[in-house]
Amino acid sequence: MMQFKRLREWFRCPLSIAAAGLILLLPASQILAAEEGTFTGSWIASGQRQVLDFIPEREVFTFRLQGHVNLTSNLGKTADFWSDCTGLWDEVTGSEGRCAWRSPDGDKAFIVLRGRLMEEGIQVTAEVVGGTGSLKDVEGIFTVTWTSVFTDPDSGSLTAHTQNIDGTYRLP
């Protein structure tokens, strides 16, 4: 009987009634807790680079790479992605790249890469800044260290591989 009395007193307060009403009106997706997790995996990408005419003895180029991301633990509900990246590399100031990782279902995760992107043995930090479909509004961070980077100056081809993607994500 005492608990019923407390509940009745709680509902006498207009602020309590408003809070209860707001909770009832919120969509279920806003009431449920966010999904958080970790992911690991490998990435191999190939493409082209275009060297820019810049200061002598300072290499600067744009690049476009495409390839496969194979996660051993999922990002959301997905373990396999096709990556499409473009960026600018400067041997003095570092690099910036933008990637779209597309799942077989067409959902995308958008990635921002910063650091010395095209160097073997250098750790790069990447930020997951959004997505589409089941990855809508995904956020996260991960690191990679390229285990091999191959460039062919004659053809402009560029290939990079890593087996140590390691990150965390959050879906609202």
C-alpha positions as CSV (number, residue, x, y, z in Angstrom):
1,M,0.0,0.0,0.0
2,M,2.9,2.3,0.8
3,Q,4.4,1.9,-2.7
4,F,1.0,2.8,-4.3
5,K,0.8,5.9,-2.2
6,R,4.4,7.0,-3.4
7,L,3.4,6.4,-7.0
8,R,0.2,8.5,-6.6
9,E,2.3,11.3,-5.0
10,W,4.8,11.1,-7.8
11,F,2.1,11.6,-10.4
12,R,0.7,14.7,-8.5
13,C,3.8,16.6,-9.5
14,P,3.2,18.3,-13.0
15,L,6.9,17.8,-13.9
16,S,6.7,14.1,-13.2
17,I,3.6,13.8,-15.4
18,A,5.4,15.7,-18.2
19,A,8.5,13.5,-17.9
20,A,6.4,10.3,-18.1
21,G,4.5,11.7,-21.1
22,L,7.7,12.5,-22.9
23,I,9.1,9.0,-22.4
24,L,5.9,7.6,-23.8
25,L,6.2,9.8,-26.9
26,L,9.8,9.1,-27.7
27,P,10.4,6.6,-30.5
28,A,11.7,3.2,-29.4
29,S,15.1,3.9,-31.2
30,Q,15.7,6.8,-28.9
31,I,14.9,4.9,-25.7
32,L,17.1,1.9,-26.5
33,A,20.8,2.0,-25.6
34,A,23.3,2.6,-28.3
35,E,25.3,-0.3,-29.8
36,E,29.0,-0.1,-29.0
37,G,31.7,-2.5,-30.1
38,T,35.2,-3.2,-31.3
39,F,36.5,-4.4,-34.6
40,T,39.7,-5.8,-36.0
41,G,40.7,-7.0,-39.4
42,S,42.8,-6.6,-42.6
43,W,42.7,-4.2,-45.6
44,I,44.3,-4.4,-49.0
45,A,43.9,-1.6,-51.5
46,S,45.3,-0.8,-55.0
47,G,45.0,2.1,-57.3
48,Q,46.8,5.0,-58.9
49,R,48.8,8.0,-57.7
50,Q,49.5,11.1,-59.6
51,V,52.6,13.0,-58.7
52,L,52.2,16.8,-58.6
53,D,54.7,19.3,-59.8
54,F,55.8,20.8,-56.6
55,I,58.9,21.9,-54.7
56,P,62.0,20.0,-56.0
57,E,63.0,17.2,-53.7
58,R,59.6,17.1,-52.0
59,E,57.2,14.4,-53.2
60,V,53.5,15.3,-53.3
61,F,50.8,13.2,-55.0
62,T,47.1,12.5,-55.0
63,F,45.9,9.0,-54.8
64,R,42.8,6.9,-55.4
65,L,42.7,3.4,-53.9
66,Q,40.1,0.7,-53.9
67,G,40.1,-2.6,-52.2
68,H,38.8,-5.1,-49.7
69,V,38.3,-4.6,-45.9
70,N,37.9,-8.0,-44.1
71,L,37.0,-7.6,-40.5
72,T,37.3,-10.5,-38.0
73,S,34.8,-8.8,-35.8
74,N,32.0,-6.8,-37.3
75,L,31.5,-3.1,-37.6
76,G,27.8,-3.0,-36.8
77,K,26.4,-6.1,-38.5
78,T,29.0,-6.2,-41.3
79,A,32.4,-7.9,-41.6
80,D,33.2,-7.3,-45.3
81,F,33.5,-3.9,-47.1
82,W,34.7,-2.6,-50.4
83,S,36.8,0.5,-49.8
84,D,37.1,3.5,-52.1
85,C,39.6,6.1,-50.9
86,T,41.0,9.3,-52.3
87,G,43.6,11.7,-50.8
88,L,46.6,13.9,-50.9
89,W,50.1,12.7,-49.7
90,D,52.9,15.2,-48.9
91,E,56.2,13.8,-47.6
92,V,56.7,16.8,-45.3
93,T,53.2,17.6,-43.9
94,G,51.6,14.1,-44.0
95,S,48.4,13.0,-45.6
96,E,44.7,13.2,-45.5
97,G,42.3,10.8,-47.1
98,R,38.6,10.2,-47.3
99,C,37.1,6.7,-47.7
100,A,33.7,5.2,-48.2
101,W,33.5,1.5,-47.0
102,R,30.5,-0.1,-48.7
103,S,28.9,-3.4,-47.4
104,P,27.5,-6.1,-49.7
105,D,24.1,-4.7,-48.7
106,G,25.0,-1.2,-49.9
107,D,25.4,0.4,-46.4
108,K,28.3,2.7,-46.1
109,A,30.7,3.9,-43.4
110,F,32.6,7.1,-44.1
111,I,36.3,7.3,-42.9
112,V,38.7,10.1,-42.5
113,L,42.4,9.1,-42.5
114,R,45.2,11.4,-41.2
115,G,48.9,10.9,-40.8
116,R,51.7,9.5,-43.0
117,L,49.2,7.3,-44.9
118,M,51.4,5.8,-47.6
119,E,54.4,4.6,-45.6
120,E,55.2,1.1,-44.5
121,G,55.4,0.6,-40.7
122,I,53.8,3.9,-39.8
123,Q,50.7,3.8,-37.7
124,V,47.8,5.8,-39.1
125,T,44.7,6.9,-37.1
126,A,41.3,6.9,-38.8
127,E,38.0,8.3,-37.7
128,V,34.6,6.8,-38.6
129,V,32.5,9.9,-39.1
130,G,29.1,8.6,-40.3
131,G,27.3,6.2,-42.5
132,T,24.2,5.2,-44.4
133,G,21.6,2.4,-43.9
134,S,22.3,0.2,-40.9
135,L,25.5,2.3,-40.3
136,K,23.7,5.7,-40.2
137,D,25.4,8.0,-37.8
138,V,28.1,5.5,-36.9
139,E,31.1,7.0,-35.1
140,G,34.4,5.5,-34.2
141,I,38.1,5.4,-34.3
142,F,40.7,2.9,-35.5
143,T,44.4,2.5,-36.2
144,V,46.2,0.7,-39.0
145,T,49.9,0.1,-39.7
146,W,50.6,-0.6,-43.3
147,T,52.6,-3.8,-43.4
148,S,53.5,-3.3,-47.1
149,V,53.3,-0.4,-49.5
150,F,54.3,-0.8,-53.1
151,T,54.6,2.0,-55.7
152,D,55.6,1.8,-59.3
153,P,56.9,5.2,-60.5
154,D,56.6,4.2,-64.1
155,S,52.9,3.3,-64.1
156,G,51.8,5.3,-61.1
157,S,50.3,2.2,-59.4
158,L,50.1,2.0,-55.7
159,T,49.2,-0.9,-53.4
160,A,48.9,-1.0,-49.6
161,H,48.2,-3.8,-47.2
162,T,47.6,-4.2,-43.5
163,Q,46.5,-7.0,-41.2
164,N,46.1,-4.9,-38.0
165,I,43.0,-2.8,-38.2
166,D,42.0,-2.2,-34.6
167,G,39.1,0.0,-33.6
168,T,36.0,0.9,-31.7
169,Y,32.6,2.1,-32.9
170,R,29.3,3.4,-31.6
171,L,25.9,3.3,-33.3
172,P,23.1,5.5,-31.9
